[in-house]
Amino acid sequence: MESAMTKKVAITDLAKRAKVSVTTVSQILNGKDDRFSDKTVKRVHELQQEMGYVPDFNAQSLIRRSGRTIGVLVPNINNPFFSHFLRGIESVAMDNGYIPLIFGSNNNQKLESYYLFESIRRAADGMIIASAISDVSYIDNILNQNGIPYLLTDQAPVVAGDTIDANNYQGGQLLAAYLIKKGHQRVAVVTDRQPTLNLKQRLAGFLDTFKQHGFPISAAHVIETELTKLGGYHATEQALVDKPTAIFALNDEIAIGLYRGIHEAGLEIPKDVSIVGYDDIDLTEYIVPNLTTVHQPSFEMGTTAAKLILARIQDKDRAIQNVSLPINLVERESVRDLNFRN
Amino acid sequence: MESAMTKKVAITDLAKRAKVSVTTVSQILNGKDDRFSDKTVKRVHELQQEMGYVPDFNAQSLIRRSGRTIGVLVPNINNPFFSHFLRGIESVAMDNGYIPLIFGSNNNQKLESYYLFESIRRAADGMIIASAISDVSYIDNILNQNGIPYLLTDQAPVVAGDTIDANNYQGGQLLAAYLIKKGHQRVAVVTDRQPTLNLKQRLAGFLDTFKQHGFPISAAHVIETELTKLGGYHATEQALVDKPTAIFALNDEIAIGLYRGIHEAGLEIPKDVSIVGYDDIDLTEYIVPNLTTVHQPSFEMGTTAAKLILARIQDKDRAIQNVSLPINLVERESVRDLNFRN
């Protein structure tokens, strides 16, 4: 059994080397060093570095019942949108002495449950859930009963709670108005098979706007697939069936998959068909032609989520916060202006 | 202070509801349920689900001095190579009741140190370091003194230790031999400004092969940049200065950046210049033309790393393992055959 245990450097080892008491070491390392000589303080800090002494966190967390940890559940760490979102969370967490426990659920319910339980076992102080949780009330029940606050970024909470919203309905409207202005009336949409609330709103804003302009989009032209490059690629054939002049991909990953499918079908973007995406991941500027899309502030969504959950951890009774972040349309080269067609 | 604490469901709450003793609940939840009635066992499990009771992990880990955690440090979670590598680690960790603590260091030394300390504080049982650690002997010192085994995937260990190698020297050779066979003699290389050991070997295999064939590549044609899409994009102008017929990008992300720069320069791949990459990330099949590259088994590298570190945690005295994983060249459409040029 010995070999399976981690043998950490102990505070007693450090005290012995420094020839002072454990209490002295503890006080110096906790910043209460004004009662000791500069020489002693310096010596203790030097030895900490040299010996690699790190205070045992679990002893503290057992007393405080806090792991200074935020559990973060995202659907797909392979999507650049989420890696920027995670970086935003990381930066705020670090500034506050917390660390994010990052989990990619890959839309797998078994993994979701596993990670949820593991976060609680490890005394997570709060959770940020950006994953398409299959059963929100189950999550709500288990987290509430353990007194762990949580934030859902892409779904409606079971009861009133802090929310972040990036104006998805408006984003859908912007793209629809833009396409209509460019003369597009026959369009297809490629969306997720199991859309989260934010995706439903994005789609509704798009469909409502086309309908209001007298160009309703039939259900047959809303194709459901996986929210990935491969999903977009696989959906291409079906999206092209009725020869749309433009296709709205519900996120940029799907758009990149459509680019591949369209290229393989021997068609050209935007000459033969126009494409718009959503998110503004960095790849939109690398693919040819550059993708017209809606910019979401992914990093800022991460920092905001982290700030909200940390504030909620500190004060469970504070007023509920609903933060809305701005989005904007980024016009690039993937949409043809049909008003000037030959 | 009360509000800052997490109020977990306690085993006593569950015992009270189940009308049995705490010992009974504990034994049933630990699988020692053969001495109790089926009805009691069923009731306890049902209440665990309903009440959301999760055994307190920190109490256990304080005794065992183990967080059942593997700290994982990667340079860049935005690179799809690393997201697949992380998924490999995740899958093995989960099968063994561990979780990975995932950190993206972004080649930032301050973040590296922070995460290293936080991993130790949280009683990580082992660490997998795939990041370009600036000072390996510092890491070695601090982890060794805390009795935490670690695995470096892209760098040489300070002392003999478990290693994973994906034949980087051979990968460089394969690409060079392929380009030479296609008639390329004047090539440029775009690599990392602070290359890890694996990148150095990859580059050496490439340069040695060209030299052996009588086409030495001068230092001026080895351009150093960041190992990202943006780094490749920024390096394009310099890479094109002496009109190479082909460019070797040390990873696929750099290659994607070169694609953008070359397109903006009004040149065509592979007609005007050929490109080869390294890693075989999924994007290589989405960009046009599809990228010729070396396939690295990223997921398998993750599972192997996790298996090695778990075995080392279980038995610190086991024989040192050196695992070598196979790679292969994936021929796509980004290299022109100059033997058939008009």
Interface residues (C-beta under 8 A of the other chain):
Chain A: S3 A4 M5 T6 K7 K8 V9 M51 G52 Y53 V54 P55 D56 F57 N58 A59 S61 L62 R64 R65 S66 G67 T69 I77 N78 P80 S83 H84 L86 R87 E90 M94 I99 L101 I102 F103 G104 N106 L111 Y114 Y115 F117 E118 I120 R121 R122 A123 A124 D125 N141 I142 L143 N144 Q145 N146 G147 I148 K229 L230 Y233 I256 G257 Y259 R260 H263 D282 L283 E285 Y286 I287 V288 I313 Q314 D315 K316 D317
Chain B: S3 A4 M5 T6 K7 K8 V9 M51 G52 Y53 V54 P55 D56 F57 N58 A59 S61 L62 R64 R65 S66 G67 T69 I77 N78 P80 S83 H84 L86 R87 E90 M94 I99 L101 I102 F103 G104 N106 L111 Y114 Y115 F117 E118 I120 R121 R122 A123 A124 D125 N141 I142 L143 N144 Q145 N146 G147 I148 K229 L230 Y233 I256 G257 Y259 R260 H263 D282 L283 E285 Y286 I287 V288 I313 Q314 D315 K316 D317
